[in-house]
Amino acid sequence: MIENFKRIQATLAKSPHLLRLGRLFSETVLIEVDGNEYYLSFEKGHITRIEQGPSRKTPWRFALRTDAEALNKFWQPRPDPGFHDIFGLVKIGRGRIDGDILCLVKNLRFFKEVLGIARTQEGVSA
């Protein structure tokens, strides 16, 4: 999973469109997959740090919690209905969003496109 996030980090660093969208986003986000925690720290749209948890010392603004199978389906080039969007995962009961929902909604397009980067990469799996 860490390797997937590192590939997303590298691709994001070369994506001026996404960096422009995220230029005001400087937060830490928790991604939990099958109980394993991953903290993505963003600074002005760049992923500056990726840490594996659990950690009680790492504050996060919002969290996306899901299972590996759902994340694999989300990362397919043409995901099935319900797996095409983070809110789709929540709607079908395969995901949960916790924390500051307003921060997520303010940066929704950026965050969804960053997670969607993995759809265009080969060899990505949760």
CNS distance restraints for C-alpha pairs under 8 A (distance, minus, plus):
assign (resid   1 and name CA) (resid   5 and name CA) 6.50 0.50 0.50
assign (resid   1 and name CA) (resid 125 and name CA) 7.29 0.50 0.50
assign (resid   1 and name CA) (resid 126 and name CA) 5.45 0.50 0.50
assign (resid   2 and name CA) (resid   6 and name CA) 6.19 0.50 0.50
assign (resid   2 and name CA) (resid  38 and name CA) 7.78 0.50 0.50
assign (resid   2 and name CA) (resid  50 and name CA) 7.50 0.50 0.50
assign (resid   2 and name CA) (resid  52 and name CA) 7.60 0.50 0.50
assign (resid   3 and name CA) (resid   7 and name CA) 6.21 0.50 0.50
assign (resid   4 and name CA) (resid   8 and name CA) 6.30 0.50 0.50
assign (resid   4 and name CA) (resid 118 and name CA) 7.32 0.50 0.50
assign (resid   4 and name CA) (resid 124 and name CA) 6.07 0.50 0.50
assign (resid   4 and name CA) (resid 125 and name CA) 7.26 0.50 0.50
assign (resid   4 and name CA) (resid 126 and name CA) 7.65 0.50 0.50
assign (resid   5 and name CA) (resid   9 and name CA) 6.05 0.50 0.50
assign (resid   5 and name CA) (resid  50 and name CA) 7.43 0.50 0.50
assign (resid   6 and name CA) (resid  10 and name CA) 6.17 0.50 0.50
assign (resid   6 and name CA) (resid  50 and name CA) 7.63 0.50 0.50
assign (resid   7 and name CA) (resid  11 and name CA) 6.16 0.50 0.50
assign (resid   7 and name CA) (resid 118 and name CA) 7.73 0.50 0.50
assign (resid   8 and name CA) (resid  12 and name CA) 5.95 0.50 0.50
assign (resid   8 and name CA) (resid 114 and name CA) 7.11 0.50 0.50
assign (resid   8 and name CA) (resid 115 and name CA) 7.52 0.50 0.50
assign (resid   8 and name CA) (resid 117 and name CA) 6.07 0.50 0.50
assign (resid   8 and name CA) (resid 118 and name CA) 6.26 0.50 0.50
assign (resid   9 and name CA) (resid  13 and name CA) 6.27 0.50 0.50
assign (resid   9 and name CA) (resid  46 and name CA) 7.48 0.50 0.50
assign (resid   9 and name CA) (resid  47 and name CA) 5.68 0.50 0.50
assign (resid  10 and name CA) (resid  14 and name CA) 6.81 0.50 0.50
assign (resid  11 and name CA) (resid  15 and name CA) 6.45 0.50 0.50
assign (resid  11 and name CA) (resid 117 and name CA) 7.39 0.50 0.50
assign (resid  12 and name CA) (resid  16 and name CA) 7.99 0.50 0.50
assign (resid  12 and name CA) (resid  18 and name CA) 6.80 0.50 0.50
assign (resid  12 and name CA) (resid  19 and name CA) 7.15 0.50 0.50
assign (resid  12 and name CA) (resid  46 and name CA) 6.99 0.50 0.50
assign (resid  12 and name CA) (resid  47 and name CA) 7.78 0.50 0.50
assign (resid  12 and name CA) (resid 114 and name CA) 7.04 0.50 0.50
assign (resid  12 and name CA) (resid 117 and name CA) 7.79 0.50 0.50
assign (resid  13 and name CA) (resid  19 and name CA) 7.45 0.50 0.50
assign (resid  13 and name CA) (resid  46 and name CA) 6.44 0.50 0.50
assign (resid  13 and name CA) (resid  47 and name CA) 7.97 0.50 0.50
assign (resid  15 and name CA) (resid  19 and name CA) 6.24 0.50 0.50
assign (resid  16 and name CA) (resid  20 and name CA) 6.03 0.50 0.50
assign (resid  17 and name CA) (resid  21 and name CA) 6.44 0.50 0.50
assign (resid  18 and name CA) (resid  22 and name CA) 6.12 0.50 0.50
assign (resid  18 and name CA) (resid  45 and name CA) 7.45 0.50 0.50
assign (resid  18 and name CA) (resid 110 and name CA) 6.47 0.50 0.50
assign (resid  18 and name CA) (resid 113 and name CA) 7.55 0.50 0.50
assign (resid  18 and name CA) (resid 114 and name CA) 7.47 0.50 0.50
assign (resid  19 and name CA) (resid  23 and name CA) 5.75 0.50 0.50
assign (resid  19 and name CA) (resid  44 and name CA) 7.60 0.50 0.50
assign (resid  19 and name CA) (resid  45 and name CA) 5.14 0.50 0.50
assign (resid  19 and name CA) (resid  46 and name CA) 6.81 0.50 0.50
assign (resid  20 and name CA) (resid  45 and name CA) 7.49 0.50 0.50
assign (resid  21 and name CA) (resid  45 and name CA) 7.39 0.50 0.50
assign (resid  21 and name CA) (resid 109 and name CA) 7.84 0.50 0.50
assign (resid  21 and name CA) (resid 110 and name CA) 5.72 0.50 0.50
assign (resid  22 and name CA) (resid  44 and name CA) 6.09 0.50 0.50
assign (resid  22 and name CA) (resid  45 and name CA) 4.03 0.50 0.50
assign (resid  22 and name CA) (resid  46 and name CA) 7.70 0.50 0.50
assign (resid  22 and name CA) (resid 107 and name CA) 7.32 0.50 0.50
assign (resid  22 and name CA) (resid 110 and name CA) 5.77 0.50 0.50
assign (resid  23 and name CA) (resid  44 and name CA) 4.36 0.50 0.50
assign (resid  23 and name CA) (resid  45 and name CA) 4.85 0.50 0.50
assign (resid  24 and name CA) (resid  44 and name CA) 5.35 0.50 0.50
assign (resid  24 and name CA) (resid  45 and name CA) 6.83 0.50 0.50
assign (resid  25 and name CA) (resid  42 and name CA) 6.72 0.50 0.50
assign (resid  25 and name CA) (resid  43 and name CA) 6.49 0.50 0.50
assign (resid  25 and name CA) (resid  44 and name CA) 5.13 0.50 0.50
assign (resid  25 and name CA) (resid  45 and name CA) 5.44 0.50 0.50
assign (resid  25 and name CA) (resid 107 and name CA) 7.11 0.50 0.50
assign (resid  26 and name CA) (resid  41 and name CA) 7.50 0.50 0.50
assign (resid  26 and name CA) (resid  42 and name CA) 4.94 0.50 0.50
assign (resid  26 and name CA) (resid  43 and name CA) 4.22 0.50 0.50
assign (resid  26 and name CA) (resid  44 and name CA) 5.14 0.50 0.50
assign (resid  26 and name CA) (resid  45 and name CA) 6.66 0.50 0.50
assign (resid  27 and name CA) (resid  41 and name CA) 5.93 0.50 0.50
assign (resid  27 and name CA) (resid  42 and name CA) 5.28 0.50 0.50
assign (resid  27 and name CA) (resid  43 and name CA) 6.74 0.50 0.50
assign (resid  27 and name CA) (resid  60 and name CA) 7.16 0.50 0.50
assign (resid  27 and name CA) (resid  61 and name CA) 6.39 0.50 0.50
assign (resid  28 and name CA) (resid  39 and name CA) 6.48 0.50 0.50
assign (resid  28 and name CA) (resid  40 and name CA) 5.53 0.50 0.50
assign (resid  28 and name CA) (resid  41 and name CA) 4.16 0.50 0.50
assign (resid  28 and name CA) (resid  42 and name CA) 5.97 0.50 0.50
assign (resid  28 and name CA) (resid  59 and name CA) 7.06 0.50 0.50
assign (resid  28 and name CA) (resid  60 and name CA) 4.79 0.50 0.50
assign (resid  28 and name CA) (resid  61 and name CA) 5.92 0.50 0.50
assign (resid  28 and name CA) (resid  62 and name CA) 7.74 0.50 0.50
assign (resid  29 and name CA) (resid  39 and name CA) 5.67 0.50 0.50
assign (resid  29 and name CA) (resid  40 and name CA) 5.21 0.50 0.50
assign (resid  29 and name CA) (resid  41 and name CA) 6.36 0.50 0.50
assign (resid  29 and name CA) (resid  42 and name CA) 7.94 0.50 0.50
assign (resid  29 and name CA) (resid  60 and name CA) 5.24 0.50 0.50
assign (resid  29 and name CA) (resid  61 and name CA) 5.84 0.50 0.50
assign (resid  29 and name CA) (resid  62 and name CA) 5.50 0.50 0.50
assign (resid  29 and name CA) (resid  63 and name CA) 5.79 0.50 0.50
assign (resid  29 and name CA) (resid  64 and name CA) 7.97 0.50 0.50
assign (resid  30 and name CA) (resid  37 and name CA) 6.68 0.50 0.50
assign (resid  30 and name CA) (resid  38 and name CA) 5.73 0.50 0.50
assign (resid  30 and name CA) (resid  39 and name CA) 4.70 0.50 0.50
assign (resid  30 and name CA) (resid  40 and name CA) 6.45 0.50 0.50
assign (resid  30 and name CA) (resid  60 and name CA) 6.10 0.50 0.50
assign (resid  30 and name CA) (resid  61 and name CA) 7.78 0.50 0.50
assign (resid  30 and name CA) (resid  62 and name CA) 6.37 0.50 0.50
assign (resid  30 and name CA) (resid  63 and name CA) 4.44 0.50 0.50
assign (resid  30 and name CA) (resid  64 and name CA) 6.34 0.50 0.50
assign (resid  31 and name CA) (resid  37 and name CA) 5.94 0.50 0.50
assign (resid  31 and name CA) (resid  38 and name CA) 5.14 0.50 0.50
assign (resid  31 and name CA) (resid  39 and name CA) 6.33 0.50 0.50
assign (resid  31 and name CA) (resid  40 and name CA) 7.59 0.50 0.50
assign (resid  31 and name CA) (resid  63 and name CA) 5.70 0.50 0.50
assign (resid  31 and name CA) (resid  64 and name CA) 4.97 0.50 0.50
assign (resid  31 and name CA) (resid  65 and name CA) 5.91 0.50 0.50
assign (resid  32 and name CA) (resid  36 and name CA) 5.39 0.50 0.50
assign (resid  32 and name CA) (resid  37 and name CA) 4.45 0.50 0.50
assign (resid  32 and name CA) (resid  38 and name CA) 6.12 0.50 0.50
assign (resid  32 and name CA) (resid  63 and name CA) 7.33 0.50 0.50
assign (resid  32 and name CA) (resid  64 and name CA) 6.22 0.50 0.50
assign (resid  32 and name CA) (resid  65 and name CA) 4.53 0.50 0.50
assign (resid  32 and name CA) (resid  66 and name CA) 6.22 0.50 0.50
assign (resid  32 and name CA) (resid  67 and name CA) 7.87 0.50 0.50
assign (resid  33 and name CA) (resid  37 and name CA) 6.57 0.50 0.50
assign (resid  33 and name CA) (resid  65 and name CA) 6.06 0.50 0.50
assign (resid  33 and name CA) (resid  66 and name CA) 5.16 0.50 0.50
assign (resid  33 and name CA) (resid  67 and name CA) 4.91 0.50 0.50
assign (resid  33 and name CA) (resid  68 and name CA) 5.73 0.50 0.50
assign (resid  33 and name CA) (resid  71 and name CA) 7.93 0.50 0.50
assign (resid  33 and name CA) (resid 126 and name CA) 7.91 0.50 0.50
assign (resid  34 and name CA) (resid  65 and name CA) 8.00 0.50 0.50
assign (resid  34 and name CA) (resid  66 and name CA) 6.51 0.50 0.50
assign (resid  34 and name CA) (resid  67 and name CA) 4.69 0.50 0.50
assign (resid  34 and name CA) (resid  68 and name CA) 6.14 0.50 0.50
assign (resid  36 and name CA) (resid  52 and name CA) 7.70 0.50 0.50
assign (resid  36 and name CA) (resid  53 and name CA) 6.92 0.50 0.50
assign (resid  36 and name CA) (resid  54 and name CA) 7.20 0.50 0.50
assign (resid  37 and name CA) (resid  52 and name CA) 5.79 0.50 0.50
assign (resid  37 and name CA) (resid  53 and name CA) 4.76 0.50 0.50
assign (resid  37 and name CA) (resid  54 and name CA) 5.53 0.50 0.50
assign (resid  38 and name CA) (resid  50 and name CA) 6.93 0.50 0.50
assign (resid  38 and name CA) (resid  51 and name CA) 5.66 0.50 0.50
assign (resid  38 and name CA) (resid  52 and name CA) 4.50 0.50 0.50
assign (resid  38 and name CA) (resid  53 and name CA) 5.75 0.50 0.50
assign (resid  38 and name CA) (resid  54 and name CA) 7.78 0.50 0.50
assign (resid  39 and name CA) (resid  49 and name CA) 7.77 0.50 0.50
assign (resid  39 and name CA) (resid  50 and name CA) 5.63 0.50 0.50
assign (resid  39 and name CA) (resid  51 and name CA) 5.07 0.50 0.50
assign (resid  39 and name CA) (resid  52 and name CA) 6.24 0.50 0.50
assign (resid  39 and name CA) (resid  53 and name CA) 7.11 0.50 0.50
assign (resid  39 and name CA) (resid  58 and name CA) 7.93 0.50 0.50
assign (resid  39 and name CA) (resid  60 and name CA) 7.69 0.50 0.50
assign (resid  40 and name CA) (resid  47 and name CA) 6.53 0.50 0.50
assign (resid  40 and name CA) (resid  48 and name CA) 7.73 0.50 0.50
assign (resid  40 and name CA) (resid  49 and name CA) 5.96 0.50 0.50
assign (resid  40 and name CA) (resid  50 and name CA) 4.82 0.50 0.50
assign (resid  40 and name CA) (resid  51 and name CA) 6.76 0.50 0.50
assign (resid  41 and name CA) (resid  47 and name CA) 5.63 0.50 0.50
assign (resid  41 and name CA) (resid  48 and name CA) 5.67 0.50 0.50
assign (resid  41 and name CA) (resid  49 and name CA) 5.04 0.50 0.50
assign (resid  41 and name CA) (resid  50 and name CA) 6.42 0.50 0.50
assign (resid  42 and name CA) (resid  46 and name CA) 5.28 0.50 0.50
assign (resid  42 and name CA) (resid  47 and name CA) 4.41 0.50 0.50
assign (resid  42 and name CA) (resid  48 and name CA) 5.66 0.50 0.50
assign (resid  42 and name CA) (resid  49 and name CA) 7.28 0.50 0.50
assign (resid  43 and name CA) (resid  47 and name CA) 6.39 0.50 0.50
assign (resid  43 and name CA) (resid  48 and name CA) 6.28 0.50 0.50
assign (resid  61 and name CA) (resid  99 and name CA) 6.00 0.50 0.50
assign (resid  61 and name CA) (resid 100 and name CA) 5.71 0.50 0.50
assign (resid  61 and name CA) (resid 103 and name CA) 7.42 0.50 0.50
assign (resid  62 and name CA) (resid  97 and name CA) 7.14 0.50 0.50
assign (resid  62 and name CA) (resid  98 and name CA) 5.59 0.50 0.50
assign (resid  62 and name CA) (resid  99 and name CA) 4.23 0.50 0.50
assign (resid  62 and name CA) (resid 100 and name CA) 5.20 0.50 0.50
assign (resid  62 and name CA) (resid 101 and name CA) 6.77 0.50 0.50
assign (resid  62 and name CA) (resid 103 and name CA) 7.59 0.50 0.50
assign (resid  62 and name CA) (resid 104 and name CA) 6.94 0.50 0.50
assign (resid  63 and name CA) (resid  96 and name CA) 7.94 0.50 0.50
assign (resid  63 and name CA) (resid  97 and name CA) 5.53 0.50 0.50
assign (resid  63 and name CA) (resid  98 and name CA) 5.06 0.50 0.50
assign (resid  63 and name CA) (resid  99 and name CA) 6.17 0.50 0.50
assign (resid  64 and name CA) (resid  95 and name CA) 6.98 0.50 0.50
assign (resid  64 and name CA) (resid  96 and name CA) 5.87 0.50 0.50
assign (resid  64 and name CA) (resid  97 and name CA) 4.78 0.50 0.50
assign (resid  64 and name CA) (resid  98 and name CA) 6.73 0.50 0.50
assign (resid  65 and name CA) (resid  95 and name CA) 5.43 0.50 0.50
assign (resid  65 and name CA) (resid  96 and name CA) 5.05 0.50 0.50
assign (resid  65 and name CA) (resid  97 and name CA) 6.31 0.50 0.50
assign (resid  66 and name CA) (resid  70 and name CA) 6.73 0.50 0.50
assign (resid  66 and name CA) (resid  71 and name CA) 6.88 0.50 0.50
assign (resid  66 and name CA) (resid  89 and name CA) 7.88 0.50 0.50
assign (resid  66 and name CA) (resid  94 and name CA) 5.87 0.50 0.50
assign (resid  66 and name CA) (resid  95 and name CA) 4.38 0.50 0.50
assign (resid  66 and name CA) (resid  96 and name CA) 6.54 0.50 0.50
assign (resid  67 and name CA) (resid  71 and name CA) 6.28 0.50 0.50
assign (resid  67 and name CA) (resid  94 and name CA) 6.91 0.50 0.50
assign (resid  67 and name CA) (resid  95 and name CA) 7.37 0.50 0.50
assign (resid  68 and name CA) (resid  72 and name CA) 6.06 0.50 0.50
assign (resid  68 and name CA) (resid 126 and name CA) 5.05 0.50 0.50
assign (resid  69 and name CA) (resid  73 and name CA) 6.29 0.50 0.50
assign (resid  69 and name CA) (resid 126 and name CA) 7.23 0.50 0.50
assign (resid  70 and name CA) (resid  74 and name CA) 6.08 0.50 0.50
assign (resid  70 and name CA) (resid  83 and name CA) 6.88 0.50 0.50
assign (resid  70 and name CA) (resid  89 and name CA) 7.53 0.50 0.50
assign (resid  70 and name CA) (resid  94 and name CA) 6.45 0.50 0.50
assign (resid  71 and name CA) (resid  75 and name CA) 6.13 0.50 0.50
assign (resid  71 and name CA) (resid  83 and name CA) 7.94 0.50 0.50
assign (resid  71 and name CA) (resid 125 and name CA) 7.87 0.50 0.50
assign (resid  71 and name CA) (resid 126 and name CA) 6.24 0.50 0.50
assign (resid  72 and name CA) (resid  76 and name CA) 6.48 0.50 0.50
assign (resid  72 and name CA) (resid 124 and name CA) 7.83 0.50 0.50
assign (resid  72 and name CA) (resid 125 and name CA) 5.48 0.50 0.50
assign (resid  72 and name CA) (resid 126 and name CA) 5.60 0.50 0.50
assign (resid  73 and name CA) (resid  79 and name CA) 5.85 0.50 0.50
assign (resid  73 and name CA) (resid  80 and name CA) 7.20 0.50 0.50
assign (resid  73 and name CA) (resid  83 and name CA) 6.07 0.50 0.50
assign (resid  74 and name CA) (resid  79 and name CA) 5.65 0.50 0.50
assign (resid  74 and name CA) (resid  80 and name CA) 7.89 0.50 0.50
assign (resid  74 and name CA) (resid  83 and name CA) 4.76 0.50 0.50
assign (resid  74 and name CA) (resid  84 and name CA) 5.66 0.50 0.50
assign (resid  74 and name CA) (resid  85 and name CA) 7.17 0.50 0.50
assign (resid  74 and name CA) (resid 119 and name CA) 7.90 0.50 0.50
assign (resid  75 and name CA) (resid  79 and name CA) 6.97 0.50 0.50
assign (resid  75 and name CA) (resid 116 and name CA) 6.76 0.50 0.50
assign (resid  75 and name CA) (resid 118 and name CA) 5.86 0.50 0.50
assign (resid  75 and name CA) (resid 119 and name CA) 4.69 0.50 0.50
assign (resid  75 and name CA) (resid 124 and name CA) 7.43 0.50 0.50
assign (resid  75 and name CA) (resid 125 and name CA) 7.61 0.50 0.50
assign (resid  76 and name CA) (resid 119 and name CA) 5.53 0.50 0.50
assign (resid  77 and name CA) (resid 119 and name CA) 4.89 0.50 0.50
assign (resid  77 and name CA) (resid 120 and name CA) 6.39 0.50 0.50
assign (resid  78 and name CA) (resid  84 and name CA) 7.76 0.50 0.50
assign (resid  79 and name CA) (resid  83 and name CA) 5.66 0.50 0.50
assign (resid  79 and name CA) (resid  84 and name CA) 5.19 0.50 0.50
assign (resid  80 and name CA) (resid  84 and name CA) 6.34 0.50 0.50
assign (resid  81 and name CA) (resid  88 and name CA) 7.71 0.50 0.50
assign (resid  82 and name CA) (resid  88 and name CA) 4.38 0.50 0.50
assign (resid  82 and name CA) (resid  89 and name CA) 5.69 0.50 0.50
assign (resid  82 and name CA) (resid  91 and name CA) 7.24 0.50 0.50
assign (resid  82 and name CA) (resid  92 and name CA) 6.21 0.50 0.50
assign (resid  83 and name CA) (resid  88 and name CA) 5.85 0.50 0.50
assign (resid  83 and name CA) (resid  89 and name CA) 5.59 0.50 0.50
assign (resid  84 and name CA) (resid  88 and name CA) 6.47 0.50 0.50
assign (resid  84 and name CA) (resid  89 and name CA) 7.82 0.50 0.50
assign (resid  85 and name CA) (resid  89 and name CA) 6.43 0.50 0.50
assign (resid  85 and name CA) (resid 112 and name CA) 7.47 0.50 0.50
assign (resid  86 and name CA) (resid  90 and name CA) 6.60 0.50 0.50
assign (resid  86 and name CA) (resid  95 and name CA) 7.40 0.50 0.50
assign (resid  86 and name CA) (resid 112 and name CA) 7.26 0.50 0.50
assign (resid  87 and name CA) (resid  91 and name CA) 6.13 0.50 0.50
assign (resid  87 and name CA) (resid  95 and name CA) 7.90 0.50 0.50
assign (resid  88 and name CA) (resid  92 and name CA) 6.29 0.50 0.50
assign (resid  89 and name CA) (resid  93 and name CA) 6.22 0.50 0.50
assign (resid  89 and name CA) (resid  94 and name CA) 4.97 0.50 0.50
assign (resid  89 and name CA) (resid  95 and name CA) 4.82 0.50 0.50
assign (resid  89 and name CA) (resid  96 and name CA) 7.62 0.50 0.50
assign (resid  90 and name CA) (resid  94 and name CA) 5.73 0.50 0.50
assign (resid  90 and name CA) (resid  95 and name CA) 4.37 0.50 0.50
assign (resid  90 and name CA) (resid  96 and name CA) 5.35 0.50 0.50
assign (resid  90 and name CA) (resid  97 and name CA) 7.41 0.50 0.50
assign (resid  91 and name CA) (resid  95 and name CA) 7.79 0.50 0.50
assign (resid  97 and name CA) (resid 101 and name CA) 7.71 0.50 0.50
assign (resid 100 and name CA) (resid 104 and name CA) 6.73 0.50 0.50
assign (resid 101 and name CA) (resid 105 and name CA) 6.13 0.50 0.50
assign (resid 102 and name CA) (resid 106 and name CA) 6.07 0.50 0.50
assign (resid 103 and name CA) (resid 107 and name CA) 6.39 0.50 0.50
assign (resid 104 and name CA) (resid 108 and name CA) 5.40 0.50 0.50
assign (resid 104 and name CA) (resid 111 and name CA) 7.59 0.50 0.50
assign (resid 107 and name CA) (resid 111 and name CA) 6.13 0.50 0.50
assign (resid 108 and name CA) (resid 112 and name CA) 5.97 0.50 0.50
assign (resid 109 and name CA) (resid 113 and name CA) 6.03 0.50 0.50
assign (resid 110 and name CA) (resid 114 and name CA) 6.10 0.50 0.50
assign (resid 111 and name CA) (resid 115 and name CA) 6.32 0.50 0.50
assign (resid 112 and name CA) (resid 116 and name CA) 6.01 0.50 0.50
assign (resid 113 and name CA) (resid 117 and name CA) 6.26 0.50 0.50
assign (resid 116 and name CA) (resid 120 and name CA) 7.74 0.50 0.50
assign (resid 117 and name CA) (resid 121 and name CA) 7.17 0.50 0.50
assign (resid 118 and name CA) (resid 122 and name CA) 7.96 0.50 0.50
assign (resid 118 and name CA) (resid 124 and name CA) 6.51 0.50 0.50
assign (resid 119 and name CA) (resid 124 and name CA) 7.90 0.50 0.50
